Structures are given as structure tokens and as C-alpha cells.
Amino acid sequence: MWPDTQLTRALGVALPIVQGPMAGGVTTPQLVAAVANAGGLGSLGAGYMDAEAIRSAIREIRALTGRPFAVNVFVGEPRAEAASGVDKVNEAMHVYRRELGLEAPTQLKGVPLLDEQLHVVLEERVPILSFTFGVLSAAWLQRLHSAGCSVMGTATTVREAAALADAGVDLVVAQGAEAGGHRGTFLAPVDRSMIGLVALLPQIVDQVRVPVVAAGGIMDGRGIVAALALGAAGVQLGTAFLPCPESGAHPKHKDAVLSATDESTVLTRVFSGKPARGIANRFIAEMSRHDDAIPPYPIQHELTTDIRRAAAAAGRAELMSLWAGQAAGMSSSRPAGEVVTSLNAQVETLLRRLRG
Ligand SMILES: Cc1cc2nc3c(=O)[nH]c(=O)nc-3n(C[C@H](O)[C@H](O)[C@H](O)COP(=O)(O)O)c2cc1C
């Protein structure tokens, strides 16, 4: 019974509430530690961080909490060749570069290497690794398990959940179509993998033996109780933690989330080349016209890096990626520890009421 579930037992946390990893600086060590200290599982979104940045964030988290926490990485396919459309897409983005006073990039910066990131996770004895965008290799799963690290993989379909369970992950995160940020999709085309959490969760629970964590659109005790009823061992919330004072999200991003409604978000590839859910803005509206030519991740991500950075520095929300889930309209800005404590209290009240 709540809060004692397969998740709390597997991961050694008091509450089956996971603060979702949010790469790009949102999940600061302060946010991760505040959630951990309140009894939840904080996750560092390390997908875009190089090895040394991950190491120093882990050490900062450890200075702030003695509780378990997770590090999250991207398990992608090898870098794709740039498609022929790159020049056209790059040209279409010159208008933003001109507005922001930028030159066209002469060289792409590249993305951090997974092996180097995982070596730090091992060396620093991180208790929990979560990943998205694919299946971690058998060799790494075995190495992490031998070091006592629990591993969580992200699925957006039943087939992906089965592939993760077969590979030997300890928990599966079921990412419903409602979720903010990138889709973890790696098997079927994304338009076939946009399955709402109410449909996805029980089908995954029926398919795999490992505990399942529900993600997507959960913002309060009602969402948590619904997920438990559908068979989840725990929940993962991203958008709900994004406006917290401890979050590193840009103030304009927090404002956009706090003023969003259920109609605010769209699925888009224009920022990174990978489909992700975010608040509609000018960049998405204009660049969607070139959708067919947009190169795959990480090429488009690298092409837009300078624009996103300069837009953030100038506070130009219309050119920034404002990732958020479909339930952003229910968000509020409170310290992360309070969010966790309040979620727990809401679940307890609701369960008492339902028992009658
Ligand atoms: C800004 C943002 C960034 C995200 N980055 C990651 C990430 O790096 N890795 C990952 O596995 N999930 C990522 N997600 C997904 C969250 O961890 C979480 O599963 C999701 O937000 C749950 O749906 P919700 O936003 O409706 O709560 C991100 C979500 C957001 C909103």
C-alpha cells in the first residue's frame, strides 16, 4: 500500500514519486537534492552534459543529500549523416541569427559521448541510472548491475517496454503522449507511438514483470492515484517540477509553463530533429514549414544550439524551446520539497476518501 510499492523497495526511497530528468540545465543539483530530501527520487538530466560536468553535478548532489538519486542519459543510434536538406534548413534559420546578431556556425559542436558519461556514473557509484531514446547495450547493463546500480529505461509503446524488459532493465518508465520534452520512442514511427497514458500504462503493466513508472500529464494526487489504479509502481513528473525555484529552467520558460493551458503544447522536431512536446511559439510555427527537410537528432539540435542560447540570453521566448506537458495548466511555483510533500498528502487524502 502507498507509499510502499515495488518502486520504493527497488530503489530505497520513501515515496514512489520521481522528479523526471530534464536535460538542458533544468534539473540542477539543488532540485535533485530537494526532491531526494523530501523522500522522492530526484533525477539529473545529464543527456547534454560532458563527463566532467556530470561528475561535478553528482558531487554537488551528494553534498546536499545522502539519499539515492538518478542520473539520466540518452541512448541514441550512432550519429546520422546530415541529410541533403541541411543547407535549406540552415538558410531558413538565418533570419533568427540575424535578429540575434549571430553568424552561421562554421562547425557543429557535437554531443557528449555516452561511454564517457556512463564511466562517470560507474566511477561515482551512482545508485540509479535512467535512460531514454533506445536500449542500453548488454555490456553496459551488466557493468552497471555488477556495480549495484539499478537501471530504468523509457518506453512509449508496449513493444518498447518488452524490449527493455528483455534487455534486463530493473524498471520501465511508461511515457504517455501527454509528457513534456522529447519522446523516448525508438521502435515504431512516432505517430504510431503517441499513446495516451491511460491506454499505455495497463498494457505495459500486463506485458512486463518489472515495476512500471507512469509518466505524462501527472500533476497532482489525482493523477498519481489513477496511475496506481492502472498498475503503476510509481510516477514520474517533469512539468510539475519545472517552475520550482530550484529548477534551472529559464525564467521565461517557467512563465510560459505557469501561464499554459491544455491547448498550449504541440509535438515538434524543429529544435532538435527528434519529436518533443513543448509550448507553441514563433520558431515552431515558422520552422514547421520546413519539417520534411529537418535533419535528424543530433544534427538539428546542434544547428539550433546558437539560436537557442542567444534567444535565452536575450529573453526571447518566441525562439526558445519551451518543453512542457499537456497538463502544464495545472502547474504552480513552489519549492520542490513542498511539491513532493503535498503530492504525498493529496494521495493519502484521496485514498482515504476512495476507501470510503
Ligand atoms: C523540459 C523537459 C526536459 C526533459 N528532458 C528529459 C531527459 O533529458 N530525459 C528523459 O528521460 N526525459 C526527459 N523529459 C521527460 C521527463 O523526465 C518526464 O518523463 C516527463 O516530463 C513527464 O511528463 P510531464 O511533463 O507531463 O510530467 C523532459 C521533460 C521536460 C518537460
The ligand as an SDF file (V2000), in Angstrom:
LIG
                    3D

 31 33  0  0  0  0  0  0  0  0999 V2000
   11.9920   20.3410  -20.0500 C   0  0  0  0  0  0  0  0  0  0  0  0
   11.9300   18.8370  -20.0970 C   0  0  0  0  0  0  0  0  0  0  0  0
   13.0900   18.1320  -20.3720 C   0  0  0  0  0  0  0  0  0  0  0  0
   13.0800   16.7260  -20.3650 C   0  0  0  0  0  0  0  0  0  0  0  0
   14.2560   16.0460  -20.5700 N   0  0  0  0  0  0  0  0  0  0  0  0
   14.2810   14.6890  -20.4140 C   0  0  0  0  0  0  0  0  0  0  0  0
   15.5180   13.9900  -20.4640 C   0  0  0  0  0  0  0  0  0  0  0  0
   16.5830   14.5690  -20.6060 O   0  0  0  0  0  0  0  0  0  0  0  0
   15.4870   12.6400  -20.3240 N   0  0  0  0  0  0  0  0  0  0  0  0
   14.3030   11.9460  -20.1210 C   0  0  0  0  0  0  0  0  0  0  0  0
   14.3350   10.7200  -19.9810 O   0  0  0  0  0  0  0  0  0  0  0  0
   13.1270   12.6010  -20.0470 N   0  0  0  0  0  0  0  0  0  0  0  0
   13.0890   13.9520  -20.1790 C   0  0  0  0  0  0  0  0  0  0  0  0
   11.8990   14.6240  -20.0570 N   0  0  0  0  0  0  0  0  0  0  0  0
   10.6950   13.8560  -19.6720 C   0  0  0  0  0  0  0  0  0  0  0  0
   10.5140   13.9130  -18.1240 C   0  0  0  0  0  0  0  0  0  0  0  0
   11.5550   13.2790  -17.4640 O   0  0  0  0  0  0  0  0  0  0  0  0
    9.1880   13.2650  -17.7070 C   0  0  0  0  0  0  0  0  0  0  0  0
    9.1380   11.9050  -18.0440 O   0  0  0  0  0  0  0  0  0  0  0  0
    8.0150   13.9660  -18.3310 C   0  0  0  0  0  0  0  0  0  0  0  0
    8.1660   15.3610  -18.1460 O   0  0  0  0  0  0  0  0  0  0  0  0
    6.7050   13.5000  -17.7080 C   0  0  0  0  0  0  0  0  0  0  0  0
    5.5960   14.1710  -18.2770 O   0  0  0  0  0  0  0  0  0  0  0  0
    5.0340   15.5730  -17.6880 P   0  0  0  0  0  0  0  0  0  0  0  0
    5.9300   16.6100  -18.2470 O   0  0  0  0  0  0  0  0  0  0  0  0
    3.6590   15.6420  -18.2460 O   0  0  0  0  0  0  0  0  0  0  0  0
    5.1050   15.4800  -16.1940 O   0  0  0  0  0  0  0  0  0  0  0  0
   11.8700   16.0280  -20.1110 C   0  0  0  0  0  0  0  0  0  0  0  0
   10.7010   16.7550  -19.8730 C   0  0  0  0  0  0  0  0  0  0  0  0
   10.7180   18.1490  -19.8690 C   0  0  0  0  0  0  0  0  0  0  0  0
    9.4320   18.8740  -19.5740 C   0  0  0  0  0  0  0  0  0  0  0  0
  1  2  1  0
  2  3  1  0
  2 30  2  0
  3  4  2  0
  4  5  1  0
  4 28  1  0
  5  6  2  0
  6  7  1  0
  6 13  1  0
  7  8  2  0
  7  9  1  0
  9 10  1  0
 10 11  2  0
 10 12  1  0
 12 13  2  0
 13 14  1  0
 14 15  1  0
 14 28  1  0
 15 16  1  0
 16 17  1  0
 16 18  1  0
 18 19  1  0
 18 20  1  0
 20 21  1  0
 20 22  1  0
 22 23  1  0
 23 24  1  0
 24 25  2  0
 24 26  1  0
 24 27  1  0
 28 29  2  0
 29 30  1  0
 30 31  1  0
M  END
$$$$
